[in-house]
C-alpha cells in the first residue's frame, strides 16, 4: 500500500511521539525514505519539539499547531501545482 503525503502529515506528531502502531510506523518510514517534502516536515516538526522539551514545560509553543497547519497547507498547495517528485523510474 502506498501512503499518501496527507496521510503522513495527519499522523506525523503521533509518529514523533511514538504513539503510532508498528504497521503505520513502518509505512511512514518507508514513505519518508523517498519523499523530500515529508522528510523536511518531519525535520522541522522535530526541531519545534526539541525546543519544547528544552523548555521543560512540555507545553507546545503558542501557535505551534497553527504554524504547522499553515506549513502543511502550503505544501499541499505546492504539491497540487507541481508534478510529484521521484516518480517511477
Ligand atoms: Zn510525502
PDB file of the backbone (N, CA, C, O) and the ligand in Angstrom, with CONECT records:
HET     ZN  A 101       1
ATOM      1  N   UNK A   1       0.842  -1.201   0.000  1.00  0.00           N
ATOM      2  CA  UNK A   1       0.000   0.000   0.000  1.00  0.00           C
ATOM      3  C   UNK A   1       0.874   1.246   0.000  1.00  0.00           C
ATOM      4  O   UNK A   1       1.802   1.363   0.801  1.00  0.00           O
ATOM      5  N   UNK A   2       0.577   2.170  -0.895  1.00  0.00           N
ATOM      6  CA  UNK A   2       1.356   3.401  -0.957  1.00  0.00           C
ATOM      7  C   UNK A   2       0.684   4.458  -0.097  1.00  0.00           C
ATOM      8  O   UNK A   2      -0.511   4.728  -0.214  1.00  0.00           O
ATOM      9  N   UNK A   3       1.504   5.049   0.778  1.00  0.00           N
ATOM     10  CA  UNK A   3       0.982   6.015   1.722  1.00  0.00           C
ATOM     11  C   UNK A   3       0.955   7.400   1.072  1.00  0.00           C
ATOM     12  O   UNK A   3       1.905   7.821   0.414  1.00  0.00           O
ATOM     13  N   UNK A   4      -0.139   8.071   1.276  1.00  0.00           N
ATOM     14  CA  UNK A   4      -0.343   9.412   0.756  1.00  0.00           C
ATOM     15  C   UNK A   4       0.349  10.429   1.672  1.00  0.00           C
ATOM     16  O   UNK A   4       0.375  10.248   2.889  1.00  0.00           O
ATOM     17  N   UNK A   5       0.916  11.511   1.084  1.00  0.00           N
ATOM     18  CA  UNK A   5       1.584  12.541   1.893  1.00  0.00           C
ATOM     19  C   UNK A   5       0.655  13.087   2.982  1.00  0.00           C
ATOM     20  O   UNK A   5       1.056  13.241   4.136  1.00  0.00           O
ATOM     21  N   UNK A   6      -0.571  13.373   2.601  1.00  0.00           N
ATOM     22  CA  UNK A   6      -1.511  13.953   3.566  1.00  0.00           C
ATOM     23  C   UNK A   6      -1.736  13.016   4.745  1.00  0.00           C
ATOM     24  O   UNK A   6      -1.909  13.453   5.882  1.00  0.00           O
ATOM     25  N   UNK A   7      -1.730  11.735   4.453  1.00  0.00           N
ATOM     26  CA  UNK A   7      -1.909  10.728   5.497  1.00  0.00           C
ATOM     27  C   UNK A   7      -0.725  10.759   6.477  1.00  0.00           C
ATOM     28  O   UNK A   7      -0.900  10.638   7.689  1.00  0.00           O
ATOM     29  N   UNK A   8       0.481  10.924   5.918  1.00  0.00           N
ATOM     30  CA  UNK A   8       1.680  11.034   6.761  1.00  0.00           C
ATOM     31  C   UNK A   8       1.575  12.268   7.655  1.00  0.00           C
ATOM     32  O   UNK A   8       1.859  12.207   8.851  1.00  0.00           O
ATOM     33  N   UNK A   9       1.159  13.396   7.055  1.00  0.00           N
ATOM     34  CA  UNK A   9       1.084  14.646   7.808  1.00  0.00           C
ATOM     35  C   UNK A   9       0.080  14.547   8.945  1.00  0.00           C
ATOM     36  O   UNK A   9       0.294  15.112  10.017  1.00  0.00           O
ATOM     37  N   UNK A  10      -0.996  13.843   8.716  1.00  0.00           N
ATOM     38  CA  UNK A  10      -2.011  13.687   9.759  1.00  0.00           C
ATOM     39  C   UNK A  10      -1.454  12.984  10.989  1.00  0.00           C
ATOM     40  O   UNK A  10      -1.881  13.236  12.116  1.00  0.00           O
ATOM     41  N   UNK A  11      -0.489  12.093  10.749  1.00  0.00           N
ATOM     42  CA  UNK A  11      -0.003  11.254  11.848  1.00  0.00           C
ATOM     43  C   UNK A  11       1.404  11.612  12.299  1.00  0.00           C
ATOM     44  O   UNK A  11       1.988  10.920  13.133  1.00  0.00           O
ATOM     45  N   UNK A  12       1.962  12.719  11.737  1.00  0.00           N
ATOM     46  CA  UNK A  12       3.381  12.965  11.957  1.00  0.00           C
ATOM     47  C   UNK A  12       3.723  13.272  13.423  1.00  0.00           C
ATOM     48  O   UNK A  12       4.787  12.882  13.903  1.00  0.00           O
ATOM     49  N   UNK A  13       2.831  13.966  14.129  1.00  0.00           N
ATOM     50  CA  UNK A  13       3.155  14.258  15.527  1.00  0.00           C
ATOM     51  C   UNK A  13       3.042  12.996  16.388  1.00  0.00           C
ATOM     52  O   UNK A  13       3.805  12.815  17.337  1.00  0.00           O
ATOM     53  N   UNK A  14       2.089  12.130  16.052  1.00  0.00           N
ATOM     54  CA  UNK A  14       1.980  10.839  16.746  1.00  0.00           C
ATOM     55  C   UNK A  14       3.196   9.964  16.449  1.00  0.00           C
ATOM     56  O   UNK A  14       3.698   9.238  17.308  1.00  0.00           O
ATOM     57  N   UNK A  15       3.648  10.063  15.196  1.00  0.00           N
ATOM     58  CA  UNK A  15       4.843   9.306  14.795  1.00  0.00           C
ATOM     59  C   UNK A  15       6.044   9.732  15.650  1.00  0.00           C
ATOM     60  O   UNK A  15       6.791   8.887  16.143  1.00  0.00           O
ATOM     61  N   UNK A  16       6.222  11.043  15.820  1.00  0.00           N
ATOM     62  CA  UNK A  16       7.330  11.565  16.627  1.00  0.00           C
ATOM     63  C   UNK A  16       7.165  11.146  18.089  1.00  0.00           C
ATOM     64  O   UNK A  16       8.144  10.849  18.773  1.00  0.00           O
ATOM     65  N   UNK A  17       5.939  11.128  18.549  1.00  0.00           N
ATOM     66  CA  UNK A  17       5.644  10.729  19.936  1.00  0.00           C
ATOM     67  C   UNK A  17       5.696   9.219  20.150  1.00  0.00           C
ATOM     68  O   UNK A  17       5.511   8.736  21.267  1.00  0.00           O
ATOM     69  N   UNK A  18       5.945   8.487  19.083  1.00  0.00           N
ATOM     70  CA  UNK A  18       5.936   7.016  19.164  1.00  0.00           C
ATOM     71  C   UNK A  18       4.576   6.445  19.517  1.00  0.00           C
ATOM     72  O   UNK A  18       4.486   5.367  20.105  1.00  0.00           O
ATOM     73  N   UNK A  19       3.527   7.151  19.165  1.00  0.00           N
ATOM     74  CA  UNK A  19       2.208   6.624  19.518  1.00  0.00           C
ATOM     75  C   UNK A  19       1.447   6.067  18.317  1.00  0.00           C
ATOM     76  O   UNK A  19       0.228   5.901  18.370  1.00  0.00           O
ATOM     77  N   UNK A  20       2.165   5.782  17.243  1.00  0.00           N
ATOM     78  CA  UNK A  20       1.517   5.085  16.125  1.00  0.00           C
ATOM     79  C   UNK A  20       1.805   3.588  16.249  1.00  0.00           C
ATOM     80  O   UNK A  20       2.794   3.190  16.864  1.00  0.00           O
ATOM     81  N   UNK A  21       0.950   2.774  15.671  1.00  0.00           N
ATOM     82  CA  UNK A  21       1.207   1.335  15.755  1.00  0.00           C
ATOM     83  C   UNK A  21       2.338   0.940  14.796  1.00  0.00           C
ATOM     84  O   UNK A  21       2.706   1.702  13.902  1.00  0.00           O
ATOM     85  N   UNK A  22       2.866  -0.236  14.996  1.00  0.00           N
ATOM     86  CA  UNK A  22       4.061  -0.683  14.269  1.00  0.00           C
ATOM     87  C   UNK A  22       3.866  -0.656  12.759  1.00  0.00           C
ATOM     88  O   UNK A  22       4.770  -0.291  12.006  1.00  0.00           O
ATOM     89  N   UNK A  23       2.672  -1.049  12.333  1.00  0.00           N
ATOM     90  CA  UNK A  23       2.366  -1.105  10.912  1.00  0.00           C
ATOM     91  C   UNK A  23       2.411   0.294  10.283  1.00  0.00           C
ATOM     92  O   UNK A  23       3.026   0.503   9.237  1.00  0.00           O
ATOM     93  N   UNK A  24       1.751   1.234  10.943  1.00  0.00           N
ATOM     94  CA  UNK A  24       1.711   2.605  10.430  1.00  0.00           C
ATOM     95  C   UNK A  24       3.103   3.229  10.466  1.00  0.00           C
ATOM     96  O   UNK A  24       3.494   3.954   9.550  1.00  0.00           O
ATOM     97  N   UNK A  25       3.840   2.942  11.527  1.00  0.00           N
ATOM     98  CA  UNK A  25       5.194   3.449  11.676  1.00  0.00           C
ATOM     99  C   UNK A  25       6.069   2.990  10.487  1.00  0.00           C
ATOM    100  O   UNK A  25       6.822   3.770   9.903  1.00  0.00           O
ATOM    101  N   UNK A  26       5.938   1.736  10.167  1.00  0.00           N
ATOM    102  CA  UNK A  26       6.693   1.169   9.058  1.00  0.00           C
ATOM    103  C   UNK A  26       6.310   1.840   7.736  1.00  0.00           C
ATOM    104  O   UNK A  26       7.170   2.172   6.921  1.00  0.00           O
ATOM    105  N   UNK A  27       5.010   2.031   7.543  1.00  0.00           N
ATOM    106  CA  UNK A  27       4.527   2.687   6.325  1.00  0.00           C
ATOM    107  C   UNK A  27       5.060   4.108   6.222  1.00  0.00           C
ATOM    108  O   UNK A  27       5.477   4.545   5.149  1.00  0.00           O
ATOM    109  N   UNK A  28       5.044   4.830   7.341  1.00  0.00           N
ATOM    110  CA  UNK A  28       5.526   6.211   7.350  1.00  0.00           C
ATOM    111  C   UNK A  28       7.020   6.240   7.052  1.00  0.00           C
ATOM    112  O   UNK A  28       7.480   7.065   6.263  1.00  0.00           O
ATOM    113  N   UNK A  29       7.772   5.350   7.676  1.00  0.00           N
ATOM    114  CA  UNK A  29       9.220   5.326   7.446  1.00  0.00           C
ATOM    115  C   UNK A  29       9.548   5.021   5.986  1.00  0.00           C
ATOM    116  O   UNK A  29      10.457   5.612   5.403  1.00  0.00           O
ATOM    117  N   UNK A  30       8.812   4.112   5.424  1.00  0.00           N
ATOM    118  CA  UNK A  30       9.022   3.765   4.015  1.00  0.00           C
ATOM    119  C   UNK A  30       8.731   4.972   3.123  1.00  0.00           C
ATOM    120  O   UNK A  30       9.450   5.239   2.160  1.00  0.00           O
ATOM    121  N   UNK A  31       7.672   5.687   3.461  1.00  0.00           N
ATOM    122  CA  UNK A  31       7.306   6.871   2.701  1.00  0.00           C
ATOM    123  C   UNK A  31       8.380   7.955   2.827  1.00  0.00           C
ATOM    124  O   UNK A  31       8.741   8.598   1.841  1.00  0.00           O
ATOM    125  N   UNK A  32       8.886   8.153   4.048  1.00  0.00           N
ATOM    126  CA  UNK A  32       9.877   9.208   4.303  1.00  0.00           C
ATOM    127  C   UNK A  32      11.163   8.982   3.526  1.00  0.00           C
ATOM    128  O   UNK A  32      11.856   9.932   3.162  1.00  0.00           O
ATOM    129  N   UNK A  33      11.474   7.722   3.277  1.00  0.00           N
ATOM    130  CA  UNK A  33      12.711   7.401   2.566  1.00  0.00           C
ATOM    131  C   UNK A  33      12.771   8.025   1.177  1.00  0.00           C
ATOM    132  O   UNK A  33      13.848   8.379   0.696  1.00  0.00           O
ATOM    133  N   UNK A  34      11.622   8.159   0.539  1.00  0.00           N
ATOM    134  CA  UNK A  34      11.668   8.727  -0.805  1.00  0.00           C
ATOM    135  C   UNK A  34      10.790   9.959  -0.978  1.00  0.00           C
ATOM    136  O   UNK A  34      10.473  10.341  -2.105  1.00  0.00           O
ATOM    137  N   UNK A  35      10.398  10.578   0.116  1.00  0.00           N
ATOM    138  CA  UNK A  35       9.605  11.799  -0.003  1.00  0.00           C
ATOM    139  C   UNK A  35      10.318  12.964   0.684  1.00  0.00           C
ATOM    140  O   UNK A  35      10.395  13.022   1.911  1.00  0.00           O
ATOM    141  N   UNK A  36      10.835  13.885  -0.122  1.00  0.00           N
ATOM    142  CA  UNK A  36      11.584  15.021   0.425  1.00  0.00           C
ATOM    143  C   UNK A  36      10.680  15.952   1.218  1.00  0.00           C
ATOM    144  O   UNK A  36      11.088  16.490   2.247  1.00  0.00           O
ATOM    145  N   UNK A  37       9.467  16.141   0.748  1.00  0.00           N
ATOM    146  CA  UNK A  37       8.535  17.058   1.421  1.00  0.00           C
ATOM    147  C   UNK A  37       8.275  16.566   2.842  1.00  0.00           C
ATOM    148  O   UNK A  37       8.389  17.332   3.800  1.00  0.00           O
ATOM    149  N   UNK A  38       7.928  15.300   2.975  1.00  0.00           N
ATOM    150  CA  UNK A  38       7.601  14.769   4.294  1.00  0.00           C
ATOM    151  C   UNK A  38       8.830  14.726   5.204  1.00  0.00           C
ATOM    152  O   UNK A  38       8.714  14.951   6.408  1.00  0.00           O
ATOM    153  N   UNK A  39      10.006  14.438   4.638  1.00  0.00           N
ATOM    154  CA  UNK A  39      11.228  14.451   5.439  1.00  0.00           C
ATOM    155  C   UNK A  39      11.493  15.843   5.989  1.00  0.00           C
ATOM    156  O   UNK A  39      11.860  15.997   7.154  1.00  0.00           O
ATOM    157  N   UNK A  40      11.303  16.867   5.141  1.00  0.00           N
ATOM    158  CA  UNK A  40      11.519  18.246   5.572  1.00  0.00           C
ATOM    159  C   UNK A  40      10.534  18.624   6.670  1.00  0.00           C
ATOM    160  O   UNK A  40      10.897  19.290   7.639  1.00  0.00           O
ATOM    161  N   UNK A  41       9.302  18.201   6.515  1.00  0.00           N
ATOM    162  CA  UNK A  41       8.283  18.494   7.522  1.00  0.00           C
ATOM    163  C   UNK A  41       8.608  17.785   8.832  1.00  0.00           C
ATOM    164  O   UNK A  41       8.462  18.358   9.912  1.00  0.00           O
ATOM    165  N   UNK A  42       9.048  16.539   8.728  1.00  0.00           N
ATOM    166  CA  UNK A  42       9.420  15.794   9.924  1.00  0.00           C
ATOM    167  C   UNK A  42      10.557  16.498  10.650  1.00  0.00           C
ATOM    168  O   UNK A  42      10.524  16.636  11.873  1.00  0.00           O
ATOM    169  N   UNK A  43      11.573  16.949   9.894  1.00  0.00           N
ATOM    170  CA  UNK A  43      12.702  17.661  10.489  1.00  0.00           C
ATOM    171  C   UNK A  43      12.262  18.918  11.220  1.00  0.00           C
ATOM    172  O   UNK A  43      12.657  19.148  12.363  1.00  0.00           O
ATOM    173  N   UNK A  44      11.438  19.737  10.558  1.00  0.00           N
ATOM    174  CA  UNK A  44      11.064  21.000  11.196  1.00  0.00           C
ATOM    175  C   UNK A  44      10.133  20.756  12.373  1.00  0.00           C
ATOM    176  O   UNK A  44      10.175  21.494  13.357  1.00  0.00           O
ATOM    177  N   UNK A  45       9.303  19.743  12.284  1.00  0.00           N
ATOM    178  CA  UNK A  45       8.419  19.417  13.412  1.00  0.00           C
ATOM    179  C   UNK A  45       9.246  18.938  14.601  1.00  0.00           C
ATOM    180  O   UNK A  45       8.975  19.304  15.745  1.00  0.00           O
ATOM    181  N   UNK A  46      10.249  18.123  14.321  1.00  0.00           N
ATOM    182  CA  UNK A  46      11.138  17.630  15.381  1.00  0.00           C
ATOM    183  C   UNK A  46      11.865  18.773  16.060  1.00  0.00           C
ATOM    184  O   UNK A  46      12.001  18.794  17.283  1.00  0.00           O
ATOM    185  N   UNK A  47      12.340  19.741  15.250  1.00  0.00           N
ATOM    186  CA  UNK A  47      13.040  20.894  15.822  1.00  0.00           C
ATOM    187  C   UNK A  47      12.160  21.655  16.799  1.00  0.00           C
ATOM    188  O   UNK A  47      12.617  22.082  17.859  1.00  0.00           O
ATOM    189  N   UNK A  48      10.910  21.819  16.438  1.00  0.00           N
ATOM    190  CA  UNK A  48       9.970  22.509  17.322  1.00  0.00           C
ATOM    191  C   UNK A  48       9.820  21.718  18.624  1.00  0.00           C
ATOM    192  O   UNK A  48       9.804  22.290  19.713  1.00  0.00           O
ATOM    193  N   UNK A  49       9.712  20.395  18.492  1.00  0.00           N
ATOM    194  CA  UNK A  49       9.505  19.562  19.684  1.00  0.00           C
ATOM    195  C   UNK A  49      10.737  19.537  20.570  1.00  0.00           C
ATOM    196  O   UNK A  49      10.622  19.459  21.793  1.00  0.00           O
ATOM    197  N   UNK A  50      11.933  19.603  19.954  1.00  0.00           N
ATOM    198  CA  UNK A  50      13.164  19.646  20.745  1.00  0.00           C
ATOM    199  C   UNK A  50      13.216  20.925  21.569  1.00  0.00           C
ATOM    200  O   UNK A  50      13.552  20.901  22.753  1.00  0.00           O
ATOM    201  N   UNK A  51      12.878  22.040  20.931  1.00  0.00           N
ATOM    202  CA  UNK A  51      12.838  23.318  21.641  1.00  0.00           C
ATOM    203  C   UNK A  51      11.864  23.240  22.808  1.00  0.00           C
ATOM    204  O   UNK A  51      12.136  23.745  23.897  1.00  0.00           O
ATOM    205  N   UNK A  52      10.738  22.607  22.567  1.00  0.00           N
ATOM    206  CA  UNK A  52       9.713  22.478  23.600  1.00  0.00           C
ATOM    207  C   UNK A  52      10.230  21.656  24.765  1.00  0.00           C
ATOM    208  O   UNK A  52      10.002  22.006  25.924  1.00  0.00           O
ATOM    209  N   UNK A  53      10.923  20.569  24.467  1.00  0.00           N
ATOM    210  CA  UNK A  53      11.438  19.699  25.514  1.00  0.00           C
ATOM    211  C   UNK A  53      12.487  20.419  26.354  1.00  0.00           C
ATOM    212  O   UNK A  53      12.552  20.233  27.569  1.00  0.00           O
ATOM    213  N   UNK A  54      13.318  21.252  25.693  1.00  0.00           N
ATOM    214  CA  UNK A  54      14.341  22.007  26.414  1.00  0.00           C
ATOM    215  C   UNK A  54      13.722  22.969  27.414  1.00  0.00           C
ATOM    216  O   UNK A  54      14.308  23.276  28.452  1.00  0.00           O
ATOM    217  N   UNK A  55      12.561  23.424  27.089  1.00  0.00           N
ATOM    218  CA  UNK A  55      11.871  24.391  27.928  1.00  0.00           C
ATOM    219  C   UNK A  55      11.352  23.759  29.227  1.00  0.00           C
ATOM    220  O   UNK A  55      11.020  24.464  30.181  1.00  0.00           O
ATOM    221  N   UNK A  56      11.287  22.447  29.249  1.00  0.00           N
ATOM    222  CA  UNK A  56      10.884  21.665  30.420  1.00  0.00           C
ATOM    223  C   UNK A  56       9.461  21.941  30.898  1.00  0.00           C
ATOM    224  O   UNK A  56       9.095  21.561  32.011  1.00  0.00           O
ATOM    225  N   UNK A  57       8.669  22.592  30.071  1.00  0.00           N
ATOM    226  CA  UNK A  57       7.285  22.809  30.471  1.00  0.00           C
ATOM    227  C   UNK A  57       6.391  21.772  29.796  1.00  0.00           C
ATOM    228  O   UNK A  57       5.282  21.490  30.250  1.00  0.00           O
ATOM    229  N   UNK A  58       6.899  21.219  28.711  1.00  0.00           N
ATOM    230  CA  UNK A  58       6.160  20.250  27.910  1.00  0.00           C
ATOM    231  C   UNK A  58       4.847  20.809  27.374  1.00  0.00           C
ATOM    232  O   UNK A  58       3.894  20.078  27.102  1.00  0.00           O
ATOM    233  N   UNK A  59       4.834  22.112  27.236  1.00  0.00           N
ATOM    234  CA  UNK A  59       3.695  22.729  26.572  1.00  0.00           C
ATOM    235  C   UNK A  59       4.119  23.098  25.169  1.00  0.00           C
ATOM    236  O   UNK A  59       5.250  23.533  24.948  1.00  0.00           O
ATOM    237  N   UNK A  60       3.223  22.928  24.228  1.00  0.00           N
ATOM    238  CA  UNK A  60       3.547  23.329  22.868  1.00  0.00           C
ATOM    239  C   UNK A  60       3.589  24.848  22.802  1.00  0.00           C
ATOM    240  O   UNK A  60       2.782  25.535  23.428  1.00  0.00           O
ATOM    241  N   UNK A  61       4.563  25.370  22.016  1.00  0.00           N
ATOM    242  CA  UNK A  61       4.629  26.827  21.876  1.00  0.00           C
ATOM    243  C   UNK A  61       3.312  27.372  21.341  1.00  0.00           C
ATOM    244  O   UNK A  61       2.605  26.696  20.594  1.00  0.00           O
ATOM    245  N   UNK A  62       2.996  28.584  21.724  1.00  0.00           N
ATOM    246  CA  UNK A  62       1.778  29.214  21.236  1.00  0.00           C
ATOM    247  C   UNK A  62       1.835  29.279  19.713  1.00  0.00           C
ATOM    248  O   UNK A  62       2.839  29.689  19.130  1.00  0.00           O
ATOM    249  N   UNK A  63       0.765  28.878  19.100  1.00  0.00           N
ATOM    250  CA  UNK A  63       0.708  28.944  17.645  1.00  0.00           C
ATOM    251  C   UNK A  63       1.355  27.762  16.965  1.00  0.00           C
ATOM    252  O   UNK A  63       1.439  27.722  15.738  1.00  0.00           O
ATOM    253  N   UNK A  64       1.813  26.803  17.736  1.00  0.00           N
ATOM    254  CA  UNK A  64       2.505  25.657  17.148  1.00  0.00           C
ATOM    255  C   UNK A  64       1.644  24.940  16.118  1.00  0.00           C
ATOM    256  O   UNK A  64       2.062  24.762  14.974  1.00  0.00           O
ATOM    257  N   UNK A  65       0.469  24.537  16.509  1.00  0.00           N
ATOM    258  CA  UNK A  65      -0.352  23.774  15.568  1.00  0.00           C
ATOM    259  C   UNK A  65      -0.808  24.644  14.405  1.00  0.00           C
ATOM    260  O   UNK A  65      -0.972  24.174  13.279  1.00  0.00           O
ATOM    261  N   UNK A  66      -1.006  25.916  14.702  1.00  0.00           N
ATOM    262  CA  UNK A  66      -1.414  26.830  13.641  1.00  0.00           C
ATOM    263  C   UNK A  66      -0.308  26.934  12.603  1.00  0.00           C
ATOM    264  O   UNK A  66      -0.558  26.835  11.402  1.00  0.00           O
ATOM    265  N   UNK A  67       0.930  27.136  13.082  1.00  0.00           N
ATOM    266  CA  UNK A  67       2.054  27.240  12.145  1.00  0.00           C
ATOM    267  C   UNK A  67       2.244  25.956  11.366  1.00  0.00           C
ATOM    268  O   UNK A  67       2.469  25.981  10.156  1.00  0.00           O
ATOM    269  N   UNK A  68       2.154  24.835  12.063  1.00  0.00           N
ATOM    270  CA  UNK A  68       2.334  23.548  11.385  1.00  0.00           C
ATOM    271  C   UNK A  68       1.241  23.359  10.341  1.00  0.00           C
ATOM    272  O   UNK A  68       1.489  22.914   9.221  1.00  0.00           O
ATOM    273  N   UNK A  69       0.045  23.708  10.738  1.00  0.00           N
ATOM    274  CA  UNK A  69      -1.091  23.579   9.839  1.00  0.00           C
ATOM    275  C   UNK A  69      -0.897  24.422   8.585  1.00  0.00           C
ATOM    276  O   UNK A  69      -1.169  23.973   7.471  1.00  0.00           O
ATOM    277  N   UNK A  70      -0.421  25.659   8.783  1.00  0.00           N
ATOM    278  CA  UNK A  70      -0.197  26.548   7.646  1.00  0.00           C
ATOM    279  C   UNK A  70       0.893  26.013   6.743  1.00  0.00           C
ATOM    280  O   UNK A  70       0.789  26.071   5.518  1.00  0.00           O
ATOM    281  N   UNK A  71       1.935  25.495   7.358  1.00  0.00           N
ATOM    282  CA  UNK A  71       3.041  24.910   6.605  1.00  0.00           C
ATOM    283  C   UNK A  71       2.534  23.744   5.750  1.00  0.00           C
ATOM    284  O   UNK A  71       2.889  23.620   4.578  1.00  0.00           O
ATOM    285  N   UNK A  72       1.718  22.911   6.339  1.00  0.00           N
ATOM    286  CA  UNK A  72       1.191  21.760   5.612  1.00  0.00           C
ATOM    287  C   UNK A  72       0.296  22.212   4.463  1.00  0.00           C
ATOM    288  O   UNK A  72       0.323  21.645   3.371  1.00  0.00           O
ATOM    289  N   UNK A  73      -0.503  23.254   4.739  1.00  0.00           N
ATOM    290  CA  UNK A  73      -1.401  23.767   3.714  1.00  0.00           C
ATOM    291  C   UNK A  73      -0.587  24.269   2.527  1.00  0.00           C
ATOM    292  O   UNK A  73      -0.921  24.027   1.367  1.00  0.00           O
ATOM    293  N   UNK A  74       0.495  24.978   2.855  1.00  0.00           N
ATOM    294  CA  UNK A  74       1.419  25.476   1.848  1.00  0.00           C
ATOM    295  C   UNK A  74       1.952  24.329   0.991  1.00  0.00           C
ATOM    296  O   UNK A  74       1.982  24.416  -0.236  1.00  0.00           O
ATOM    297  N   UNK A  75       2.366  23.268   1.650  1.00  0.00           N
ATOM    298  CA  UNK A  75       2.922  22.118   0.934  1.00  0.00           C
ATOM    299  C   UNK A  75       1.856  21.437   0.072  1.00  0.00           C
ATOM    300  O   UNK A  75       2.143  20.979  -1.035  1.00  0.00           O
ATOM    301  N   UNK A  76       0.639  21.375   0.581  1.00  0.00           N
ATOM    302  CA  UNK A  76      -0.450  20.772  -0.196  1.00  0.00           C
ATOM    303  C   UNK A  76      -0.686  21.582  -1.467  1.00  0.00           C
ATOM    304  O   UNK A  76      -0.863  21.027  -2.551  1.00  0.00           O
ATOM    305  N   UNK A  77      -0.685  22.923  -1.307  1.00  0.00           N
ATOM    306  CA  UNK A  77      -0.867  23.795  -2.471  1.00  0.00           C
ATOM    307  C   UNK A  77       0.251  23.562  -3.474  1.00  0.00           C
ATOM    308  O   UNK A  77       0.005  23.436  -4.673  1.00  0.00           O
ATOM    309  N   UNK A  78       1.478  23.505  -2.978  1.00  0.00           N
ATOM    310  CA  UNK A  78       2.644  23.312  -3.840  1.00  0.00           C
ATOM    311  C   UNK A  78       2.550  21.987  -4.575  1.00  0.00           C
ATOM    312  O   UNK A  78       2.833  21.907  -5.770  1.00  0.00           O
ATOM    313  N   UNK A  79       2.153  20.953  -3.856  1.00  0.00           N
ATOM    314  CA  UNK A  79       2.126  19.627  -4.472  1.00  0.00           C
ATOM    315  C   UNK A  79       1.010  19.521  -5.507  1.00  0.00           C
ATOM    316  O   UNK A  79       1.050  18.660  -6.385  1.00  0.00           O
ATOM    317  N   UNK A  80       0.016  20.397  -5.399  1.00  0.00           N
ATOM    318  CA  UNK A  80      -1.040  20.415  -6.411  1.00  0.00           C
ATOM    319  C   UNK A  80      -0.525  21.011  -7.710  1.00  0.00           C
ATOM    320  O   UNK A  80      -0.912  20.598  -8.803  1.00  0.00           O
ATOM    321  N   UNK A  81       0.372  22.008  -7.561  1.00  0.00           N
ATOM    322  CA  UNK A  81       0.865  22.728  -8.734  1.00  0.00           C
ATOM    323  C   UNK A  81       1.965  21.983  -9.467  1.00  0.00           C
ATOM    324  O   UNK A  81       2.061  22.044 -10.693  1.00  0.00           O
ATOM    325  N   UNK A  82       2.796  21.280  -8.708  1.00  0.00           N
ATOM    326  CA  UNK A  82       3.935  20.610  -9.328  1.00  0.00           C
ATOM    327  C   UNK A  82       3.668  19.130  -9.478  1.00  0.00           C
ATOM    328  O   UNK A  82       2.977  18.531  -8.654  1.00  0.00           O
ATOM    329  N   UNK A  83       4.211  18.539 -10.526  1.00  0.00           N
ATOM    330  CA  UNK A  83       4.107  17.067 -10.617  1.00  0.00           C
ATOM    331  C   UNK A  83       4.913  16.434  -9.491  1.00  0.00           C
ATOM    332  O   UNK A  83       5.934  16.989  -9.084  1.00  0.00           O
ATOM    333  N   UNK A  84       4.482  15.296  -8.982  1.00  0.00           N
ATOM    334  CA  UNK A  84       5.187  14.678  -7.860  1.00  0.00           C
ATOM    335  C   UNK A  84       6.651  14.366  -8.218  1.00  0.00           C
ATOM    336  O   UNK A  84       6.968  13.937  -9.328  1.00  0.00           O
ATOM    337  N   UNK A  85       7.518  14.599  -7.235  1.00  0.00           N
ATOM    338  CA  UNK A  85       8.945  14.358  -7.439  1.00  0.00           C
ATOM    339  C   UNK A  85       9.223  12.878  -7.226  1.00  0.00           C
ATOM    340  O   UNK A  85       8.610  12.240  -6.371  1.00  0.00           O
ATOM    341  N   UNK A  86      10.127  12.348  -7.988  1.00  0.00           N
ATOM    342  CA  UNK A  86      10.566  10.973  -7.775  1.00  0.00           C
ATOM    343  C   UNK A  86       9.545   9.936  -8.160  1.00  0.00           C
ATOM    344  O   UNK A  86       9.266   9.014  -7.393  1.00  0.00           O
ATOM    345  N   UNK A  87       8.992  10.078  -9.333  1.00  0.00           N
ATOM    346  CA  UNK A  87       8.031   9.097  -9.825  1.00  0.00           C
ATOM    347  C   UNK A  87       8.732   7.781 -10.152  1.00  0.00           C
ATOM    348  O   UNK A  87       9.914   7.609  -9.857  1.00  0.00           O
ATOM    349  N   UNK A  88       8.002   6.863 -10.759  1.00  0.00           N
ATOM    350  CA  UNK A  88       8.608   5.561 -11.081  1.00  0.00           C
ATOM    351  C   UNK A  88       9.770   5.719 -12.066  1.00  0.00           C
ATOM    352  O   UNK A  88       9.705   6.524 -12.995  1.00  0.00           O
ATOM    353  N   UNK A  89      10.807   4.956 -11.854  1.00  0.00           N
ATOM    354  CA  UNK A  89      11.982   5.085 -12.703  1.00  0.00           C
ATOM    355  C   UNK A  89      11.936   4.096 -13.865  1.00  0.00           C
ATOM    356  O   UNK A  89      12.852   4.065 -14.687  1.00  0.00           O
TER     357      UNK A  89
HETATM  358 ZN    ZN A 101       5.251  12.562   1.350  1.00  0.00          ZN
END
